[in-house]
Amino acid sequence: MKKILTLSLVLFLLQTGSINYFAQDTGFGAGLMLGEPTGLSGKYWLDKTNAIDFGLGFAIFEDAGRMTFHADYLYHNWNLVETNFVMPIYYGFGARFRFREGRSGSFGIRGVLGATLFLKEEPVDIFFEIAPAFRLFPNTALDFDIALGGRYYFEIH
C-alpha cells in the first residue's frame, strides 16, 4: 500500500507541467512525510501567518499498520529564528484519527510544534514537527507523532 501511495504521488507531480509554481507561503502544497505517521502530507495557507495542514498515512511504531488521519490549524512565527534561510517556526492544534478495518479506532487531539525550511527559488518546503497526541477514545493515553517531510507548492489554473 505504501508503494502505491508513493508511486501515485510521484506520477501526479510529474504530470503537473501545466501548473504554475509560486512561493511556499501561499496556496497549496502536497508531499510526503516519514516518521509517525508515514504517508502523504498537505498544507493550505489561509494567509501569511495561518495555515491548515493534514496528513494521511500509516502508523509504523505505535499501533503499527493503523491508518492515520490528522488535521491541524497552524500559526507561523517568521522572526523567532534568525538564519540565512527562510525558516518559520510553527505551532498549533488539531485532531488525529486512527483506524484499522475490523478493529475499533481511536480519536485524540494534537498539539504541534515544528520548523519549515523554504528552498530558495524553488516551490518546495522541508519540515520537521513533533506533535503530542492526547488520545481520548476508546482509552486515554499520551502518544507522540514525529515527522520529517517535504511538499511541493502549486496553483492550478
C-alpha positions in Angstrom: 0.0 0.0 0.0 2.8 2.4 0.8 4.4 1.8 -2.6 1.1 2.5 -4.3 0.7 5.8 -2.4 4.3 6.9 -3.2 4.1 6.0 -6.9 0.7 7.8 -7.2 2.2 11.0 -5.7 5.3 10.8 -8.0 3.2 10.3 -11.1 0.9 13.2 -10.0 3.8 15.6 -9.5 5.4 14.6 -12.9 2.2 15.4 -14.8 1.9 18.8 -13.3 3.8 20.5 -16.2 0.9 22.9 -16.8 0.9 24.1 -13.2 2.4 27.5 -12.3 4.7 27.3 -9.2 5.0 30.1 -6.7 6.1 30.9 -3.2 5.8 28.3 -0.4 3.9 30.7 1.9 0.8 30.8 -0.2 -1.5 28.3 -1.9 -1.5 24.6 -1.5 1.4 22.1 -1.1 1.4 18.4 -1.3 4.1 15.9 -0.5 5.4 13.1 1.7 6.2 12.7 5.4 8.3 10.0 7.1 8.1 9.0 10.7 5.0 8.5 12.8 2.9 8.6 10.7 4.4 7.8 7.2 2.4 8.9 4.2 1.0 11.9 2.4 1.2 15.5 3.7 -0.7 18.6 2.6 -0.7 22.3 3.6 -3.1 25.1 2.7 -2.1 28.7 3.6 -5.0 30.9 4.8 -2.8 34.0 4.9 0.9 34.8 5.6 0.7 33.5 9.2 -2.0 30.9 9.4 -2.3 27.5 7.6 -4.1 24.2 7.8 -2.1 21.0 7.3 -3.2 17.4 7.1 -1.7 14.0 6.8 -2.9 10.6 5.7 -0.7 7.6 6.3 0.2 4.6 8.3 1.4 4.3 11.9 4.7 2.4 11.8 5.7 2.3 15.5 2.7 2.7 17.9 -0.4 0.9 16.6 1.7 -0.3 13.6 -0.4 -0.7 10.5 -3.3 1.5 11.5 -4.4 4.1 9.0 -3.9 7.6 10.4 -5.5 10.9 9.5 -4.7 14.2 11.2 -5.6 17.9 10.5 -4.1 20.9 12.3 -4.5 24.7 12.4 -1.1 26.3 12.4 0.4 29.7 13.4 3.8 30.7 11.9 6.3 32.9 13.6 8.7 34.3 10.9 11.1 36.1 13.2 11.8 33.6 16.0 14.9 32.1 14.5 17.4 34.2 12.5 19.1 32.3 9.8 20.3 32.9 6.2 17.3 30.8 5.2 13.6 31.4 5.3 12.6 29.2 8.3 9.4 30.0 10.2 8.7 28.1 13.4 5.1 27.0 13.7 2.8 25.7 16.4 -0.9 24.8 16.5 -3.5 22.3 17.4 -5.7 19.7 15.7 -7.2 16.2 15.8 -6.0 12.7 14.9 -8.0 9.6 14.0 -6.5 6.1 13.8 -8.4 3.1 12.5 -7.9 -0.4 11.1 -10.5 -2.5 9.3 -12.3 -4.8 11.7 -11.0 -3.1 14.8 -12.0 -0.1 16.9 -10.5 3.2 16.0 -9.1 6.0 18.2 -9.5 9.7 18.4 -7.3 12.3 20.0 -6.2 15.9 20.0 -2.8 17.1 18.9 -0.5 20.0 19.8 2.0 20.7 17.1 5.5 22.3 17.1 7.6 22.4 14.1 10.0 24.2 11.7 9.8 24.7 8.0 12.7 25.4 5.7 11.8 27.0 2.4 14.2 26.3 -0.5 15.3 29.4 -2.3 13.6 30.0 -5.7 12.0 26.5 -5.6 8.4 25.7 -4.7 9.4 23.3 -2.0 9.5 23.2 1.8 11.1 20.8 4.1 9.6 20.4 7.6 10.2 18.7 10.9 7.5 18.5 13.5 6.7 16.9 16.8 3.1 16.5 17.9 2.0 15.2 21.3 -1.3 13.5 20.7 -3.7 13.1 23.6 -5.8 10.0 22.9 -9.3 10.4 24.2 -11.2 7.4 22.8 -11.5 4.4 23.3 -9.0 4.9 26.1 -6.8 7.7 27.3 -3.1 7.9 26.6 -0.3 10.3 25.5 1.3 9.5 22.2 3.9 11.4 20.1 3.8 11.9 16.4 7.2 12.9 14.9 7.6 13.5 11.2 10.1 14.8 8.6 8.8 15.7 5.2 8.6 17.9 2.2 6.0 19.4 0.0 5.7 20.9 -3.5 3.6 24.1 -3.8 1.4 24.7 -6.8 -1.5 26.5 -8.2 -3.8 25.0 -10.8 -5.4 27.5 -13.3 
